[in-house]
Amino acid sequence: MGKLVVTEFVTLDGVMQDPGGAEKDTFPRGGWAFQFDRGADGDRFKFDELIAADAQLLGRVTYEGFAKAWPTMNDNPFGEKMNSMPKYVVSSTLSDPSWTNTTVLSGDLAAEVTELKGRYEGDILVAGSAQLVQGLVANDLVDELHLMVFPVVLGGGKKLFADTDATRAFELVETRPAGATVISVLRRSA
């Protein structure tokens, strides 16, 4: 059975919104991740987690951003893997995905994600996708969190974790510096 791994760039105050700056017109604080060097260790961590993944699970907004950018980036192993691997997008509005190997999931989130976890042996990687991640956490479906914490406080924006009706416990497995950032790996407590 595969693991559901949520991987996020996050600020010190828990903001995950627009690390790359694609939403500059609507979120002026975007692009914060590129103000810091994650170093060779950070690049290696991101590559290794992608290689360990059998599939990606994305929310519609993140999917649309990725589908706009990644199909033209096949000139390196990271881009090749991003474009060739199976992708699942959770959406009630998207019906005709344009990115290769994409399937739309529009049914019950818990049931469909549980079925995906049973289909794959490797990781199912979830990046960005704030609303989706919050739903996955609320349904206790997240097996690991990979957080790359950037040394900045934005003071506003979409937060990684929303208010929930129950406590979710994770165990810190690893923490290490990566350039100007810190990588934390947390596993769901049994």
Rosetta blueprint (number, residue, H / E / L):
1 M L
2 G L
3 K L
4 L E
5 V E
6 V E
7 T E
8 E E
9 F E
10 V E
11 T E
12 L L
13 D L
14 G L
15 V E
16 M L
17 Q L
18 D L
19 P L
20 G L
21 G L
22 A L
23 E L
24 K L
25 D L
26 T L
27 F L
28 P L
29 R L
30 G L
31 G L
32 W H
33 A H
34 F H
35 Q H
36 F L
37 D L
38 R L
39 G H
40 A H
41 D H
42 G H
43 D H
44 R H
45 F H
46 K H
47 F H
48 D H
49 E H
50 L H
51 I H
52 A L
53 A E
54 D E
55 A E
56 Q E
57 L E
58 L E
59 G E
60 R H
61 V H
62 T H
63 Y H
64 E H
65 G H
66 F H
67 A H
68 K H
69 A H
70 W H
71 P H
72 T H
73 M L
74 N L
75 D L
76 N L
77 P H
78 F H
79 G H
80 E H
81 K H
82 M H
83 N H
84 S H
85 M L
86 P L
87 K E
88 Y E
89 V E
90 V E
91 S L
92 S L
93 T L
94 L L
95 S L
96 D L
97 P L
98 S L
99 W L
100 T L
101 N L
102 T E
103 T E
104 V E
105 L E
106 S L
107 G L
108 D L
109 L H
110 A H
111 A H
112 E H
113 V H
114 T H
115 E H
116 L H
117 K H
118 G H
119 R H
120 Y L
121 E L
122 G L
123 D E
124 I E
125 L E
126 V E
127 A E
128 G L
129 S L
130 A H
131 Q H
132 L H
133 V H
134 Q H
135 G H
136 L H
137 V H
138 A H
139 N L
140 D L
141 L L
142 V L
143 D L
144 E E
145 L E
146 H E
147 L E
148 M E
149 V E
150 F E
151 P L
152 V L
153 V L
154 L L
155 G L
156 G L
157 G L
158 K L
159 K E
160 L L
161 F L
162 A L
163 D L
164 T L
165 D L
166 A L
167 T L
168 R L
169 A L
170 F E
171 E E
172 L E
173 V E
174 E E
175 T E
176 R E
177 P E
178 A E
179 G L
180 A L
181 T E
182 V E
183 I E
184 S E
185 V E
186 L E
187 R E
188 R E
189 S L
190 A L
